[in-house]
Amino acid sequence: MSLDDRAEELASDLGVDKEEVKSDLENLVSYSVPMDEAVQSLRRKYGDGSSGGGGSAPSEKDIGDVTTDDSSVSLTARVLTVGKRSIQTQGEQQDIFEGELADETGKLSYTAWTDFGLSPGDTVQIGNAGVREWDGQPELNLGESTSLSFLDDELDVPYEIGGEATLHELQSGDRGVTVEVAVEEAERRTIDGREGETDILSGVFGDESGRLPFTAWEVHEVIEDGDPVRVENAYVREYRGVPEVNVSEYSTVTPLDRDIEVGEDATQVSIAEAIAAGGMYDVELVGDVLAVRDGSGLIERCPECSRIVQNGQCRSHGDVEGEDDLRVKAILDDGTATVTVVLDRELTEDVYDGTLADAKEQARDAMDKEVVAEDIRENIVGFEYRVRGHFSVDDYGANCDATSFERTDDDPADRARALLTEVES
């Protein structure tokens, strides 16, 4: 049944104007609300008690009490952040406003599909805000059917207002954030954009707290030149398992008249903490290498996409002439969890104590590529390593793409004796 037919049927059942119902239904569907759920929400809005709504007015709630089971709510809140960007919905470009709201009980993300004129610090009373689930959490949708008024009395909230943050504080899903950073890397790339080929910038930002990758969807010369910058109205999304700062066409980028000292040390975390975070950029792990996984040692890669070639076959390009490479996939355990640490050719040559040419010669003499992986196992399994790299979590588990991989000075026998002494005491 088409949206128009559903609107006509719903308007007839409820005895209300079809065009009004159709407008509300289109609005909800544009928020990615499933059709059946949208219909039930409108039944509740217009007061069809037989549908389980129990009245036309949405419930008045504290933010801490809003759940994904709510269809619409009314609340009083303080605006923490306001971001603006353009998205494509139903084949058209639309500007949206997004950020976080808070009261004394908690904070909540929102998306406004209408420009309500929000600014950080505003205290607002919101009526009939839709609720949807986003990344497992409730999010408010403010649309044409939402009422919003500004209050003179400021609501005290236990959160910072304005979106100023360090890179270490940013999490995927943050919107309307402001950072002051050094541009550690910046590369111009050409992609197929909404209106054909367009140039973007990608690279790495750094500040006193750490580093994060970034993408600027328009070329800002001050970023490309590598100058320290202040970026306002950025948003953060997950890319390849780690948070990434996104600079949109509505972001403001201005040069800073001071240098940004970038911290040299990576954030040291446990593997369990990195898994719980869902991914972290530039972290340090310390643990024991338990094993070296299959697919390590001397391997072949597709010359087109660099994927692993097995039996002369690339998953994307079929029959190919593979190019030789070295790689290690080591299982690291720190007592809290395990992660697969992936070493590139340079780091693999270090732990193999030989070059790619040496590995090819050894495999050729033995007529078996596996001898290279066996040598690597003998060199690293059972020892403690300090690993620095980029941590990601996907459907296949936790992975860390290593940028450094160094054996610690710790003696496993000494650690075992220390652990035994601690247990016995």
Backbone hydrogen bonds in HBPLUS format (Angstrom, degrees):
<---DONOR---> <-ACCEPTOR-->    atom                        ^
c    i                          cat <-CA-CA->   ^        H-A-AA   ^      H-
h    n   atom  resd res      DA  || num        DHA   H-A  angle D-A-AA Bond
n    s   type  num  typ     dist DA aas  dist angle  dist       angle   num
A0006-ARG N   A0002-SER O   2.92 MM   4  6.24 158.4  1.97 151.0 157.4     1
A0007-ALA N   A0003-LEU O   2.91 MM   4  6.10 156.2  1.96 149.4 155.7     2
A0008-GLU N   A0004-ASP O   2.99 MM   4  6.24 156.0  2.05 144.9 151.3     3
A0009-GLU N   A0005-ASP O   2.92 MM   4  6.13 164.5  1.95 152.2 156.2     4
A0010-LEU N   A0006-ARG O   2.88 MM   4  6.00 160.4  1.92 147.4 153.3     5
A0011-ALA N   A0007-ALA O   2.85 MM   4  5.97 162.0  1.89 149.6 154.6     6
A0012-SER N   A0008-GLU O   3.03 MM   4  6.17 155.7  2.09 144.8 151.2     7
A0013-ASP N   A0009-GLU O   3.01 MM   4  6.27 157.4  2.06 146.4 152.5     8
A0014-LEU N   A0010-LEU O   2.99 MM   4  6.15 155.7  2.05 150.8 157.0     9
A0015-GLY N   A0011-ALA O   2.77 MM   4  5.61 128.1  2.03 140.4 152.8    10
A0016-VAL N   A0011-ALA O   3.19 MM   5  5.11 150.2  2.28 134.0 141.2    11
A0021-VAL N   A0017-ASP O   3.13 MM   4  6.42 162.7  2.16 150.6 155.4    12
A0022-LYS N   A0018-LYS O   2.75 MM   4  5.95 162.7  1.78 157.6 163.2    13
A0023-SER N   A0019-GLU O   2.92 MM   4  6.05 156.7  1.98 141.6 147.7    14
A0024-ASP N   A0020-GLU O   3.04 MM   4  6.31 160.7  2.08 148.4 153.1    15
A0025-LEU N   A0021-VAL O   2.82 MM   4  6.03 157.5  1.87 152.4 159.3    16
A0026-GLU N   A0022-LYS O   2.85 MM   4  6.05 164.2  1.88 153.5 157.2    17
A0027-ASN N   A0023-SER O   3.00 MM   4  6.14 150.8  2.09 141.5 150.0    18
A0028-LEU N   A0024-ASP O   3.01 MM   4  6.30 159.8  2.05 150.8 154.5    19
A0029-VAL N   A0025-LEU O   2.99 MM   4  6.20 167.0  2.00 153.5 157.2    20
A0030-SER N   A0026-GLU O   2.95 MM   4  6.07 147.3  2.06 142.3 150.9    21
A0031-TYR N   A0028-LEU O   2.95 MM   3  5.20 142.4  2.09 102.4 113.9    22
A0033-VAL N   A0028-LEU O   3.27 MM   5  5.65 156.9  2.32 146.5 143.9    23
A0032-SER N   A0029-VAL O   2.91 MM   3  5.11 154.7  1.97 114.0 117.0    24
A0038-ALA N   A0034-PRO O   2.83 MM   4  6.08 153.6  1.90 155.9 164.9    25
A0039-VAL N   A0035-MET O   2.89 MM   4  6.19 157.0  1.94 155.4 161.1    26
A0040-GLN N   A0036-ASP O   3.07 MM   4  6.33 161.7  2.10 146.8 151.3    27
A0041-SER N   A0037-GLU O   2.92 MM   4  6.14 151.1  2.01 144.3 152.7    28
A0042-LEU N   A0038-ALA O   3.02 MM   4  6.32 154.1  2.09 148.2 154.2    29
A0043-ARG N   A0039-VAL O   2.94 MM   4  6.23 148.0  2.04 147.2 156.9    30
A0044-ARG N   A0040-GLN O   3.00 MM   4  6.29 153.5  2.07 144.9 151.6    31
A0045-LYS N   A0041-SER O   2.89 MM   4  6.18 153.1  1.96 142.4 150.8    32
A0046-TYR N   A0042-LEU O   2.92 MM   4  6.05 163.9  1.94 150.3 152.8    33
A0048-ASP N   A0043-ARG O   2.82 MM   5  5.17 171.7  1.83 153.8 153.1    34
A0047-GLY N   A0044-ARG O   3.23 MM   3  5.11 156.8  2.29  97.5 104.3    35
A0051-SER N   A0048-ASP O   3.08 MM   3  5.86 166.3  2.10 123.3 127.6    36
A0052-GLY N   A0049-GLY O   3.13 MM   3  5.53 158.2  2.18 117.2 118.1    37
A0074-SER N   A0059-SER O   2.83 MM  15  5.98 149.2  1.93 148.6 147.6    38
A0061-LYS N   A0074-SER O   2.91 MM  13  6.24 159.4  1.96 174.1 178.3    39
A0065-ASP N   A0062-ASP O   2.98 MM   3  5.41 152.6  2.05 111.1 119.8    40
A0066-VAL N   A0063-ILE O   3.13 MM   3  5.37 162.4  2.16 111.3 116.7    41
A0070-ASP N   A0067-THR O   3.13 MM   3  5.69 161.7  2.17 112.9 118.3    42
A0131-VAL N   A0071-SER O   3.04 MM  60  5.24 145.7  2.17 131.9 128.1    43
A0073-VAL N   A0129-ALA O   2.91 MM  56  5.35 150.7  2.00 143.4 150.8    44
A0129-ALA N   A0073-VAL O   2.85 MM  56  5.35 168.4  1.87 163.8 159.7    45
A0075-LEU N   A0126-ILE O   2.89 MM  51  5.36 147.2  2.00 142.1 152.9    46
A0126-ILE N   A0075-LEU O   2.78 MM  51  5.36 173.9  1.78 175.9 173.7    47
A0077-ALA N   A0124-VAL O   2.94 MM  47  5.55 160.2  1.98 158.0 164.5    48
A0124-VAL N   A0077-ALA O   2.84 MM  47  5.55 162.7  1.87 165.3 170.5    49
A0078-ARG N   A0102-ALA O   2.73 MM  24  5.24 164.8  1.75 155.7 160.8    50
A0102-ALA N   A0078-ARG O   2.92 MM  24  5.24 144.7  2.04 142.0 153.1    51
A0079-VAL N   A0122-ASP O   2.77 MM  43  5.28 163.3  1.80 159.4 165.3    52
A0121-GLY N   A0079-VAL O   2.72 MM  42  5.23 176.7  1.72 150.9 152.0    53
A0080-LEU N   A0100-GLU O   2.89 MM  20  5.39 157.0  1.94 146.3 151.6    54
A0162-GLY N   A0080-LEU O   2.85 MM  82  5.73 159.0  1.89 147.3 154.3    55
A0081-THR N   A0100-GLU O   3.43 MM  19  5.40 158.9  2.47 136.0 138.7    56
A0083-GLY N   A0098-GLU O   2.58 MM  15  5.07 146.1  1.68 151.2 163.6    57
A0098-GLU N   A0083-GLY O   2.83 MM  15  5.07 154.9  1.89 135.5 143.7    58
A0085-ARG N   A0096-ILE O   3.16 MM  11  5.76 157.0  2.22 152.5 158.9    59
A0096-ILE N   A0085-ARG O   2.90 MM  11  5.76 167.6  1.92 173.6 177.6    60
A0087-ILE N   A0094-GLN O   2.91 MM   7  5.46 166.3  1.93 151.0 152.5    61
A0094-GLN N   A0087-ILE O   2.79 MM   7  5.46 156.6  1.84 159.7 166.6    62
A0089-THR N   A0092-GLU O   2.78 MM   3  5.39 160.3  1.82 161.2 160.1    63
A0092-GLU N   A0089-THR O   3.04 MM   3  5.39 164.7  2.06 113.6 118.6    64
A0097-PHE N   A0112-ALA O   2.99 MM  15  4.96 165.9  2.01 146.9 151.0    65
A0112-ALA N   A0097-PHE O   2.58 MM  15  4.96 175.2  1.59 163.8 165.3    66
A0099-GLY N   A0110-TYR O   3.23 MM  11  5.63 153.3  2.30 143.2 146.7    67
A0110-TYR N   A0099-GLY O   2.99 MM  11  5.63 148.0  2.10 141.9 143.2    68
A0101-LEU N   A0108-LEU O   2.82 MM   7  5.31 161.3  1.85 154.8 159.8    69
A0108-LEU N   A0101-LEU O   2.80 MM   7  5.31 153.7  1.87 151.0 157.4    70
A0103-ASP N   A0106-GLY O   2.99 MM   3  5.70 157.8  2.04 164.1 171.0    71
A0106-GLY N   A0103-ASP O   3.40 MM   3  5.70 158.0  2.45 108.8 114.2    72
A0140-LEU N   A0109-SER O   3.01 MM  31  6.39 165.0  2.03 151.0 148.0    73
A0111-THR N   A0140-LEU O   2.84 MM  29  6.25 147.2  1.95 154.1 164.0    74
A0142-LEU N   A0111-THR O   2.87 MM  31  6.17 166.8  1.89 152.4 156.4    75
A0113-TRP N   A0142-LEU O   2.81 MM  29  6.09 160.6  1.85 164.8 170.0    76
A0122-ASP N   A0119-SER O   3.11 MM   3  5.82 165.6  2.13 143.7 145.1    77
A0151-LEU N   A0123-THR O   2.86 MM  28  5.49 175.3  1.86 152.4 153.4    78
A0125-GLN N   A0149-SER O   2.83 MM  24  5.29 160.6  1.87 155.1 161.5    79
A0149-SER N   A0125-GLN O   3.00 MM  24  5.29 155.8  2.06 144.6 152.5    80
A0127-GLY N   A0147-SER O   2.78 MM  20  4.89 165.8  1.80 147.5 148.9    81
A0147-SER N   A0127-GLY O   2.98 MM  20  4.89 155.7  2.04 133.9 141.1    82
A0130-GLY N   A0141-ASN O   2.97 MM  11  4.81 138.3  2.14 159.9 149.4    83
A0141-ASN N   A0130-GLY O   2.74 MM  11  4.81 156.8  1.79 137.2 139.6    84
A0132-ARG N   A0139-GLU O   2.96 MM   7  5.39 161.5  2.00 151.9 158.0    85
A0139-GLU N   A0132-ARG O   2.76 MM   7  5.39 141.9  1.91 157.7 167.1    86
A0134-TRP N   A0137-GLN O   2.72 MM   3  5.26 166.0  1.74 155.6 160.0    87
A0137-GLN N   A0134-TRP O   3.04 MM   3  5.26 165.9  2.06 111.5 115.5    88
A0146-THR N   A0143-GLY O   3.05 MM   3  5.27 160.2  2.09 108.9 114.9    89
A0178-THR N   A0163-GLY O   2.86 MM  15  5.51 161.5  1.89 129.9 126.4    90
A0165-ALA N   A0178-THR O   3.05 MM  13  6.19 150.7  2.14 178.9 171.7    91
A0169-GLU N   A0166-THR O   3.07 MM   3  5.34 136.1  2.27 102.8 114.6    92
A0170-LEU N   A0167-LEU O   3.21 MM   3  5.41 149.4  2.31 104.1 112.6    93
A0174-ASP N   A0171-GLN O   3.08 MM   3  5.87 158.7  2.13 146.5 147.0    94
A0173-GLY N   A0236-VAL O   2.80 MM  63  5.50 166.8  1.82 134.9 138.0    95
A0236-VAL N   A0174-ASP O   2.84 MM  62  5.19 160.6  1.88 157.7 155.8    96
A0177-VAL N   A0234-ALA O   2.97 MM  57  5.18 158.2  2.02 149.0 146.6    97
A0234-ALA N   A0177-VAL O   3.02 MM  57  5.18 172.9  2.03 145.2 147.5    98
A0179-VAL N   A0231-VAL O   2.97 MM  52  5.40 151.4  2.05 147.6 155.2    99
A0231-VAL N   A0179-VAL O   2.84 MM  52  5.40 167.4  1.86 167.8 170.8   100
A0181-VAL N   A0229-VAL O   2.90 MM  48  5.63 154.0  1.97 164.0 169.1   101
A0229-VAL N   A0181-VAL O   2.93 MM  48  5.63 156.7  1.99 161.6 167.5   102
A0182-ALA N   A0206-GLY O   2.76 MM  24  5.14 172.6  1.76 160.0 162.2   103
A0206-GLY N   A0182-ALA O   2.89 MM  24  5.14 146.6  2.01 147.3 154.0   104
A0184-GLU N   A0204-VAL O   2.88 MM  20  5.41 139.2  2.05 151.6 162.8   105
A0185-GLU N   A0204-VAL O   3.29 MM  19  4.97 156.1  2.35 134.8 134.9   106
A0204-VAL N   A0185-GLU O   3.07 MM  19  4.97 147.7  2.18 116.0 122.8   107
A0187-GLU N   A0202-SER O   2.75 MM  15  5.38 152.1  1.83 153.4 162.9   108
A0202-SER N   A0187-GLU O   2.96 MM  15  5.38 151.9  2.04 143.3 152.1   109
A0189-ARG N   A0200-ILE O   2.87 MM  11  5.42 161.7  1.90 149.7 155.0   110
A0200-ILE N   A0189-ARG O   2.83 MM  11  5.42 159.0  1.87 157.5 164.7   111
A0191-ILE N   A0198-THR O   2.90 MM   7  5.54 165.8  1.92 161.5 161.5   112
A0198-THR N   A0191-ILE O   2.85 MM   7  5.54 153.8  1.92 155.4 163.7   113
A0193-GLY N   A0196-GLY O   2.62 MM   3  5.05 144.6  1.74 137.1 139.3   114
A0196-GLY N   A0193-GLY O   3.38 MM   3  5.05 148.5  2.49 111.4 105.0   115
A0201-LEU N   A0216-ALA O   2.99 MM  15  4.98 166.4  2.00 145.7 150.3   116
A0216-ALA N   A0201-LEU O   2.77 MM  15  4.98 165.2  1.79 145.7 150.9   117
A0203-GLY N   A0214-PHE O   3.18 MM  11  5.50 153.0  2.25 144.6 145.5   118
A0214-PHE N   A0203-GLY O   2.97 MM  11  5.50 150.4  2.06 131.6 133.7   119
A0205-PHE N   A0212-LEU O   2.84 MM   7  5.46 164.2  1.86 174.2 168.8   120
A0212-LEU N   A0205-PHE O   3.05 MM   7  5.46 154.2  2.11 142.8 148.5   121
A0207-ASP N   A0210-GLY O   2.91 MM   3  5.54 158.4  1.95 160.9 167.2   122
A0210-GLY N   A0207-ASP O   3.21 MM   3  5.54 146.0  2.34 107.9 116.7   123
A0263-GLY N   A0207-ASP O   3.19 MM  56  6.53 158.2  2.24 130.6 129.6   124
A0245-VAL N   A0213-PRO O   2.99 MM  32  6.37 158.7  2.04 155.9 151.1   125
A0215-THR N   A0245-VAL O   2.89 MM  30  6.41 148.3  2.00 162.1 170.8   126
A0247-VAL N   A0215-THR O   2.88 MM  32  6.19 166.0  1.90 153.4 157.0   127
A0217-TRP N   A0247-VAL O   2.91 MM  30  6.16 158.8  1.95 168.7 170.8   128
A0223-ILE N   A0220-HIS O   2.96 MM   3  5.41 131.4  2.20 109.4 122.1   129
A0224-GLU N   A0220-HIS O   3.00 MM   4  6.33 163.5  2.03 154.2 159.3   130
A0225-ASP N   A0221-GLU O   2.80 MM   4  5.92 148.0  1.90 149.9 157.6   131
A0227-ASP N   A0222-VAL O   3.33 MM   5  5.89 148.1  2.44 168.5 177.7   132
A0226-GLY N   A0223-ILE O   2.94 MM   3  5.25 152.4  2.02 107.5 116.5   133
A0256-LEU N   A0228-PRO O   2.98 MM  28  5.50 157.0  2.03 137.6 135.1   134
A0230-ARG N   A0254-THR O   2.81 MM  24  5.34 159.2  1.86 158.9 166.1   135
A0254-THR N   A0230-ARG O   3.05 MM  24  5.34 160.7  2.09 147.1 153.0   136
A0232-GLU N   A0252-THR O   2.86 MM  20  5.09 166.3  1.88 151.4 156.2   137
A0252-THR N   A0232-GLU O   3.03 MM  20  5.09 153.1  2.11 131.6 140.1   138
A0235-TYR N   A0246-ASN O   3.12 MM  11  5.27 161.3  2.16 144.5 149.9   139
A0246-ASN N   A0235-TYR O   2.71 MM  11  5.27 158.7  1.76 171.5 176.7   140
A0237-ARG N   A0244-GLU O   3.14 MM   7  5.50 155.5  2.20 150.3 153.2   141
A0244-GLU N   A0237-ARG O   2.80 MM   7  5.50 139.6  1.96 146.6 158.6   142
A0239-TYR N   A0242-VAL O   2.88 MM   3  5.53 167.1  1.90 155.2 156.3   143
A0242-VAL N   A0239-TYR O   3.24 MM   3  5.53 170.4  2.25 111.4 114.4   144
A0251-SER N   A0248-SER O   3.13 MM   3  5.17 160.4  2.17 102.6 108.7   145
A0284-GLU N   A0267-THR O   2.82 MM  17  5.80 153.8  1.88 139.3 137.7   146
A0269-VAL N   A0284-GLU O   3.16 MM  15  6.35 154.4  2.23 163.8 166.3   147
A0274-ALA N   A0270-SER O   3.10 MM   4  6.43 158.0  2.15 150.7 156.3   148
A0275-ILE N   A0271-ILE O   2.95 MM   4  6.20 152.6  2.02 150.3 157.8   149
A0276-ALA N   A0272-ALA O   2.94 MM   4  6.13 160.4  1.98 147.0 152.4   150
A0277-ALA N   A0273-GLU O   3.01 MM   4  6.23 143.1  2.15 142.2 151.9   151
A0278-GLY N   A0275-ILE O   2.96 MM   3  5.14 146.3  2.08 103.0 113.7   152
A0280-MET N   A0391-PHE O   2.91 MM 111  5.02 142.2  2.06 122.1 133.5   153
A0391-PHE N   A0280-MET O   2.74 MM 111  5.02 147.6  1.84 165.5 170.3   154
A0283-VAL N   A0389-GLY O   2.84 MM 106  5.60 161.6  1.87 164.1 162.0   155
A0389-GLY N   A0283-VAL O   2.98 MM 106  5.60 154.7  2.04 152.8 161.0   156
A0285-LEU N   A0387-VAL O   2.74 MM 102  5.07 159.2  1.78 150.4 157.8   157
A0387-VAL N   A0285-LEU O   2.74 MM 102  5.07 166.4  1.76 156.6 160.5   158
A0287-GLY N   A0385-TYR O   3.11 MM  98  5.69 158.0  2.16 154.6 159.9   159
A0385-TYR N   A0287-GLY O   2.80 MM  98  5.69 165.4  1.82 167.2 165.3   160
A0288-ASP N   A0333-ASP O   2.78 MM  45  5.24 152.9  1.85 153.5 144.8   161
A0333-ASP N   A0288-ASP O   2.86 MM  45  5.24 157.1  1.91 144.2 151.5   162
A0289-VAL N   A0383-PHE O   3.01 MM  94  5.89 163.6  2.04 158.7 159.3   163
A0382-GLY N   A0289-VAL O   2.82 MM  93  5.54 173.3  1.82 157.1 159.1   164
A0290-LEU N   A0331-ILE O   2.79 MM  41  5.52 156.1  1.85 159.4 166.4   165
A0331-ILE N   A0291-ALA O   2.87 MM  40  5.27 168.1  1.88 149.2 152.8   166
A0293-ARG N   A0329-LYS O   2.75 MM  36  5.44 161.9  1.78 178.3 173.2   167
A0297-GLY N   A0327-ARG O   2.59 MM  30  5.33 152.3  1.66 179.2 169.6   168
A0327-ARG N   A0297-GLY O   3.07 MM  30  5.33 148.5  2.17 139.4 149.2   169
A0299-ILE N   A0325-ASP O   2.92 MM  26  5.33 172.1  1.92 149.0 151.7   170
A0325-ASP N   A0299-ILE O   2.91 MM  26  5.33 143.5  2.05 147.9 145.9   171
A0309-VAL N   A0300-GLU O   2.84 MM   9  5.35 166.9  1.85 138.7 138.8   172
A0301-ARG N   A0323-GLU O   2.80 MM  22  5.13 155.6  1.86 138.4 145.3   173
A0323-GLU N   A0301-ARG O   2.82 MM  22  5.13 165.3  1.84 145.7 149.3   174
A0302-CYS N   A0307-ARG O   2.73 MM   5  5.34 153.4  1.79 152.8 162.3   175
A0306-SER N   A0302-CYS O   2.86 MM   4  4.61 144.0  1.99 131.1 137.8   176
A0310-GLN N   A0313-GLN O   3.13 MM   3  5.30 156.8  2.18 146.3 142.2   177
A0313-GLN N   A0310-GLN O   2.96 MM   3  5.30 155.2  2.02 110.7 118.7   178
A0320-VAL N   A0312-GLY O   3.19 MM   8  5.86 160.1  2.23 144.2 149.5   179
A0314-CYS N   A0318-GLY O   2.78 MM   4  4.79 162.0  1.81 131.2 137.1   180
A0318-GLY N   A0314-CYS O   2.87 MM   4  4.79 134.5  2.08 140.0 136.7   181
A0328-VAL N   A0343-LEU O   3.30 MM  15  5.00 155.6  2.37 130.5 134.1   182
A0343-LEU N   A0328-VAL O   2.84 MM  15  5.00 160.3  1.88 144.5 151.0   183
A0330-ALA N   A0341-VAL O   2.86 MM  11  5.08 157.6  1.91 153.5 150.5   184
A0341-VAL N   A0330-ALA O   2.70 MM  11  5.08 166.0  1.72 160.9 159.8   185
A0332-LEU N   A0339-VAL O   2.91 MM   7  5.40 173.9  1.91 163.1 163.8   186
A0339-VAL N   A0332-LEU O   3.01 MM   7  5.40 146.2  2.13 144.8 155.2   187
A0334-ASP N   A0337-ALA O   3.43 MM   3  6.31 157.9  2.48 169.1 172.0   188
A0340-THR N   A0398-ALA O   3.09 MM  58  6.28 179.5  2.09 140.7 140.5   189
A0400-CYS N   A0340-THR O   2.86 MM  60  6.19 149.8  1.95 154.6 152.9   190
A0342-VAL N   A0400-CYS O   2.86 MM  58  6.08 163.8  1.89 150.5 155.3   191
A0402-ALA N   A0342-VAL O   3.02 MM  60  5.89 157.5  2.07 150.6 157.8   192
A0348-THR N   A0344-ASP O   2.85 MM   4  5.94 154.9  1.91 155.1 163.6   193
A0349-GLU N   A0345-ARG O   2.80 MM   4  6.02 155.6  1.86 154.4 160.1   194
A0350-ASP N   A0346-GLU O   3.27 MM   4  6.59 143.8  2.41 137.5 146.6   195
A0351-VAL N   A0347-LEU O   3.17 MM   4  6.59 158.4  2.22 149.7 153.4   196
A0352-TYR N   A0348-THR O   2.79 MM   4  5.88 149.4  1.88 153.0 162.7   197
A0353-ASP N   A0349-GLU O   2.88 MM   4  5.63 127.6  2.15 130.7 142.7   198
A0354-GLY N   A0349-GLU O   3.18 MM   5  5.27 153.6  2.25 140.3 147.9   199
A0359-ALA N   A0355-THR O   2.99 MM   4  6.33 155.1  2.05 148.3 154.9   200
A0360-LYS N   A0356-LEU O   2.97 MM   4  6.25 159.0  2.01 152.2 157.1   201
A0361-GLU N   A0357-ALA O   3.01 MM   4  6.23 155.1  2.08 146.1 152.9   202
A0362-GLN N   A0358-ASP O   2.91 MM   4  6.16 159.5  1.95 150.3 155.9   203
A0363-ALA N   A0359-ALA O   2.94 MM   4  6.13 165.0  1.96 151.8 155.7   204
A0364-ARG N   A0360-LYS O   2.92 MM   4  6.01 151.7  2.01 141.0 149.2   205
A0365-ASP N   A0361-GLU O   2.92 MM   4  6.13 158.3  1.97 150.0 155.3   206
A0366-ALA N   A0362-GLN O   3.00 MM   4  6.22 156.2  2.06 147.5 154.0   207
A0367-MET N   A0363-ALA O   2.70 MM   4  5.50 113.9  2.14 133.4 150.6   208
A0368-ASP N   A0363-ALA O   3.01 MM   5  5.08 139.8  2.17 137.6 145.3   209
A0372-VAL N   A0369-LYS O   3.15 MM   3  6.04 154.7  2.21 125.5 129.8   210
A0374-GLU N   A0370-GLU O   2.99 MM   4  6.29 153.9  2.06 152.0 160.1   211
A0375-ASP N   A0371-VAL O   3.08 MM   4  6.29 153.9  2.15 141.9 147.4   212
A0376-ILE N   A0372-VAL O   3.13 MM   4  6.43 156.8  2.19 146.1 152.5   213
A0377-ARG N   A0373-ALA O   2.90 MM   4  6.20 155.4  1.96 149.1 155.7   214
A0378-GLU N   A0374-GLU O   3.07 MM   4  6.36 161.8  2.11 149.9 153.8   215
A0379-ASN N   A0375-ASP O   3.11 MM   4  6.36 141.0  2.27 141.1 151.7   216
A0379-ASN N   A0376-ILE O   3.06 MM   3  5.05 124.2  2.39  94.6 109.3   217
A0380-ILE N   A0376-ILE O   3.10 MM   4  6.34 143.8  2.24 153.6 161.9   218
A0381-VAL N   A0377-ARG O   3.01 MM   4  5.41 161.7  2.04 144.9 150.4   219
A0383-PHE N   A0380-ILE O   3.31 MM   3  5.84 159.3  2.35 137.4 136.3   220
A0408-THR N   A0384-GLU O   3.03 MM  24  5.84 163.9  2.05 136.0 140.6   221
A0386-ARG N   A0406-GLU O   2.69 MM  20  5.25 167.8  1.70 160.8 162.6   222
A0406-GLU N   A0386-ARG O   3.05 MM  20  5.25 174.7  2.05 147.6 148.2   223
A0388-ARG N   A0404-SER O   3.09 MM  16  5.14 168.2  2.10 136.9 139.1   224
A0403-THR N   A0388-ARG O   2.63 MM  15  5.63 172.9  1.63 149.5 151.8   225
A0404-SER N   A0388-ARG O   3.14 MM  16  5.14 149.4  2.24 143.5 140.0   226
A0390-HIS N   A0401-ASP O   3.07 MM  11  5.27 153.7  2.14 136.5 138.1   227
A0401-ASP N   A0390-HIS O   3.00 MM  11  5.27 153.1  2.07 151.3 146.1   228
A0392-SER N   A0399-ASN O   2.85 MM   7  5.36 165.2  1.87 158.0 161.5   229
A0399-ASN N   A0392-SER O   2.86 MM   7  5.36 167.2  1.88 159.9 161.7   230
A0394-ASP N   A0397-GLY O   2.99 MM   3  5.39 168.1  2.00 147.5 149.4   231
A0397-GLY N   A0394-ASP O   3.05 MM   3  5.39 167.1  2.07 114.5 118.6   232
A0414-ASP N   A0411-ASP O   2.98 MM   3  5.20 117.2  2.39 103.6 119.1   233
A0415-ARG N   A0411-ASP O   2.97 MM   4  6.33 157.4  2.03 157.4 164.5   234
A0416-ALA N   A0412-PRO O   2.89 MM   4  6.10 153.4  1.96 146.8 154.2   235
A0417-ARG N   A0413-ALA O   2.98 MM   4  6.21 157.2  2.03 146.5 152.2   236
A0418-ALA N   A0414-ASP O   2.91 MM   4  6.12 155.5  1.97 146.2 153.5   237
A0419-LEU N   A0415-ARG O   2.86 MM   4  6.04 155.3  1.92 147.0 153.6   238
A0420-LEU N   A0416-ALA O   2.92 MM   4  6.12 157.9  1.97 146.1 152.2   239
A0421-THR N   A0417-ARG O   2.91 MM   4  6.11 155.4  1.97 146.2 152.8   240
A0422-GLU N   A0418-ALA O   2.98 MM   4  6.20 154.2  2.04 143.5 150.6   241
A0423-VAL N   A0419-LEU O   2.94 MM   4  6.20 156.9  1.99 150.3 156.4   242
A0424-GLU N   A0420-LEU O   2.95 MM   4  6.11 164.0  1.98 150.3 154.5   243
A0425-SER N   A0421-THR O   3.03 MM   4  6.14 141.4  2.18 141.8 151.4   244
